[in-house]
Structures are given as structure tokens and as C-alpha cells.
């Protein structure tokens, strides 16, 4: 664990194969942007107070083509 006072950066580096667990029954709070550089598995609900995008497609603002009136399903997001 290294803290760089000049750049105000905290770095935690584990050896090859190292893992980390944070056990916080009351929850954790992260203030600021978060970047993950690999896959994420969520075992529970994901809630977002704003829009969610996947590959540039907005969850709340995307359009569908092939929409028909009645009970038919629309096409994939455009």
C-alpha cells in the first residue's frame, strides 16, 4: 500500500494471484468516478439514479425499430 503525497494517489498492489475482500455489513460509499478494467459480477440488484449505457445505447433513451401496434414485440434497440 503506497500513498503519494505529491499526487494524492493511493495504490494497493497485490502479488500475482492475490485477491482482496472488503467485508462491510453496513455498506461502502465511493465518492467520485470509478473505473473497472475487467469483468464485473453482481450478485444482487443494480440500481441507477441516472441513465445506463451499454456500447453507446442508452437504457432510458434508446429507440426500437419494427414497432407495431398491439401485442407484438419490437425489434432490437437502434
Backbone as CSV, one residue per row, in Angstrom:
resi,resn,N_x,N_y,N_z,CA_x,CA_y,CA_z,C_x,C_y,C_z
1,UNK,0.870,-1.170,0.000,0.000,0.000,0.000,0.908,1.221,0.000
2,UNK,0.695,2.094,-0.983,1.538,3.280,-1.121,0.642,4.496,-1.288
3,UNK,0.940,5.557,-0.542,0.247,6.831,-0.734,1.255,7.858,-1.204
4,UNK,1.005,8.476,-2.352,1.876,9.500,-2.898,1.329,10.864,-2.469
5,UNK,2.024,11.518,-1.557,1.559,12.803,-1.032,1.553,13.894,-2.101
6,UNK,2.480,13.824,-3.046,2.563,14.851,-4.088,1.363,14.799,-5.028
7,UNK,0.935,13.581,-5.383,-0.175,13.454,-6.335,-1.487,13.076,-5.655
8,UNK,-1.450,12.880,-4.337,-2.632,12.474,-3.566,-3.232,11.187,-4.123
9,UNK,-2.384,10.220,-4.453,-2.831,8.964,-5.050,-2.505,7.792,-4.129
10,UNK,-3.498,6.943,-3.906,-3.333,5.737,-3.109,-3.273,4.546,-4.057
11,UNK,-2.277,3.692,-3.899,-2.138,2.500,-4.740,-2.013,1.274,-3.845
12,UNK,-2.761,0.251,-4.182,-2.683,-1.034,-3.486,-2.345,-2.068,-4.547
13,UNK,-1.223,-2.740,-4.408,-0.796,-3.744,-5.375,-0.560,-5.062,-4.656
14,UNK,-1.211,-6.112,-5.143,-1.049,-7.446,-4.580,-0.175,-8.278,-5.520
15,UNK,0.482,-9.304,-4.999,1.291,-10.153,-5.872,0.412,-10.949,-6.832
16,UNK,1.021,-11.528,-7.875,0.306,-12.345,-8.855,-0.579,-13.359,-8.143
17,UNK,-1.850,-13.414,-8.533,-2.789,-14.343,-7.926,-3.435,-13.824,-6.652
18,UNK,-3.040,-12.628,-6.199,-3.588,-12.057,-4.971,-5.051,-11.691,-5.131
19,UNK,-5.806,-11.778,-4.049,-7.211,-11.383,-4.048,-7.459,-10.462,-2.867
20,UNK,-8.581,-9.763,-2.887,-8.935,-8.860,-1.790,-10.433,-8.971,-1.516
21,UNK,-10.789,-8.911,-0.269,-12.194,-8.910,0.142,-12.395,-7.740,1.097
22,UNK,-13.438,-6.958,0.856,-13.822,-5.899,1.776,-15.141,-6.346,2.394
23,UNK,-15.132,-6.575,3.683,-16.327,-7.012,4.396,-16.882,-5.813,5.157
24,UNK,-18.002,-5.270,4.702,-18.575,-4.079,5.321,-20.088,-4.252,5.406
25,UNK,-20.592,-4.910,6.467,-22.026,-5.166,6.590,-22.890,-3.913,6.495
26,UNK,-22.352,-2.759,6.851,-23.106,-1.513,6.773,-23.049,-0.861,5.410
27,UNK,-22.230,-1.407,4.486,-22.121,-0.855,3.138,-20.840,-0.079,2.938
28,UNK,-20.588,0.306,1.704,-19.454,1.153,1.352,-19.954,2.298,0.488
29,UNK,-19.258,3.404,0.520,-19.592,4.561,-0.301,-18.344,4.998,-1.058
30,UNK,-18.482,5.192,-2.351,-17.391,5.668,-3.203,-17.822,7.017,-3.762
31,UNK,-17.085,8.067,-3.470,-17.386,9.403,-3.982,-16.398,9.724,-5.092
32,UNK,-16.898,9.839,-6.294,-16.040,10.116,-7.441,-16.178,9.015,-8.475
33,UNK,-15.652,9.248,-9.660,-15.750,8.256,-10.736,-15.019,6.970,-10.349
34,UNK,-15.529,5.840,-10.818,-14.925,4.537,-10.572,-14.711,3.859,-11.922
35,UNK,-13.535,3.284,-12.140,-13.225,2.573,-13.371,-12.855,1.139,-13.040
36,UNK,-13.469,0.190,-13.732,-13.113,-1.220,-13.613,-12.494,-1.636,-14.945
37,UNK,-11.359,-2.294,-14.898,-10.670,-2.691,-16.127,-10.810,-4.177,-16.424
38,UNK,-11.881,-4.776,-15.961,-12.146,-6.186,-16.235,-13.630,-6.440,-15.999
39,UNK,-14.051,-7.672,-16.116,-15.455,-8.034,-15.957,-15.914,-7.828,-14.517
40,UNK,-17.219,-7.628,-14.354,-17.829,-7.448,-13.038,-18.987,-8.437,-12.924
41,UNK,-19.068,-9.117,-11.801,-20.197,-9.984,-11.497,-20.956,-9.362,-10.335
42,UNK,-22.265,-9.219,-10.480,-23.096,-8.650,-9.427,-24.031,-9.732,-8.931
43,UNK,-23.985,-10.020,-7.640,-24.886,-10.991,-7.029,-25.938,-10.223,-6.231
44,UNK,-26.829,-9.571,-6.932,-27.847,-8.755,-6.286,-28.398,-7.750,-7.276
45,UNK,-29.098,-6.782,-6.784,-29.752,-5.770,-7.602,-28.794,-4.634,-7.928
46,UNK,-28.897,-4.111,-9.133,-28.167,-2.911,-9.531,-29.196,-1.803,-9.707
47,UNK,-29.002,-0.689,-9.025,-29.909,0.458,-9.139,-29.111,1.658,-9.630
48,UNK,-29.684,2.411,-10.532,-29.027,3.603,-11.064,-29.982,4.778,-10.950
49,UNK,-29.487,5.912,-10.463,-30.333,7.097,-10.353,-30.300,7.924,-11.636
50,UNK,-29.484,7.513,-12.595,-29.342,8.214,-13.869,-29.419,7.166,-14.977
51,UNK,-29.177,7.556,-16.198,-29.231,6.641,-17.333,-28.090,5.624,-17.263
52,UNK,-28.282,4.486,-17.892,-27.265,3.455,-18.029,-27.038,3.258,-19.520
53,UNK,-25.779,3.171,-19.948,-25.484,2.938,-21.357,-24.655,1.673,-21.511
54,UNK,-24.900,0.958,-22.590,-24.123,-0.226,-22.940,-23.754,-0.110,-24.408
55,UNK,-22.475,-0.100,-24.701,-21.985,0.022,-26.077,-22.611,1.223,-26.783
56,UNK,-22.776,2.324,-26.039,-23.304,3.557,-26.596,-24.818,3.625,-26.684
57,UNK,-25.535,2.593,-26.222,-27.000,2.579,-26.287,-27.559,2.936,-24.912
58,UNK,-28.376,3.976,-24.864,-28.977,4.450,-23.629,-30.121,3.543,-23.201
59,UNK,-30.161,3.177,-21.921,-31.254,2.362,-21.410,-32.570,3.138,-21.429
60,UNK,-32.531,4.418,-21.067,-33.764,5.202,-20.980,-34.139,5.923,-22.271
61,UNK,-33.185,6.131,-23.187,-33.488,6.937,-24.365,-33.360,6.220,-25.688
62,UNK,-33.111,4.902,-25.688,-32.926,4.217,-26.966,-34.258,4.028,-27.695
63,UNK,-34.168,3.868,-28.990,-35.337,3.670,-29.851,-35.365,2.221,-30.320
64,UNK,-36.537,1.762,-30.744,-36.692,0.430,-31.331,-37.237,0.589,-32.743
65,UNK,-36.729,-0.267,-33.639,-37.316,-0.268,-34.984,-38.310,-1.419,-35.076
66,UNK,-39.094,-1.447,-36.095,-40.054,-2.527,-36.309,-41.189,-2.543,-35.298
67,UNK,-41.547,-1.391,-34.751,-42.607,-1.333,-33.742,-43.966,-1.447,-34.421
68,UNK,-44.826,-2.302,-33.869,-46.175,-2.475,-34.383,-47.159,-2.272,-33.241
69,UNK,-48.349,-1.808,-33.590,-49.388,-1.655,-32.574,-49.847,-3.039,-32.114
70,UNK,-50.355,-3.120,-30.909,-50.870,-4.392,-30.396,-49.863,-5.121,-29.542
71,UNK,-49.960,-6.442,-29.491,-49.145,-7.238,-28.592,-47.810,-7.696,-29.162
72,UNK,-47.463,-7.286,-30.384,-46.196,-7.731,-30.987,-45.003,-7.110,-30.263
73,UNK,-43.863,-7.797,-30.312,-42.640,-7.259,-29.725,-41.912,-6.426,-30.749
74,UNK,-41.222,-5.379,-30.278,-40.471,-4.517,-31.182,-39.137,-5.160,-31.519
75,UNK,-38.438,-4.543,-32.459,-37.101,-5.015,-32.826,-36.088,-4.595,-31.778
76,UNK,-34.857,-4.932,-32.029,-33.759,-4.589,-31.120,-33.554,-3.074,-31.084
77,UNK,-32.887,-2.545,-30.028,-32.613,-1.113,-29.991,-31.827,-0.656,-31.210
78,UNK,-32.107,0.547,-31.664,-31.428,1.108,-32.840,-30.213,1.873,-32.362
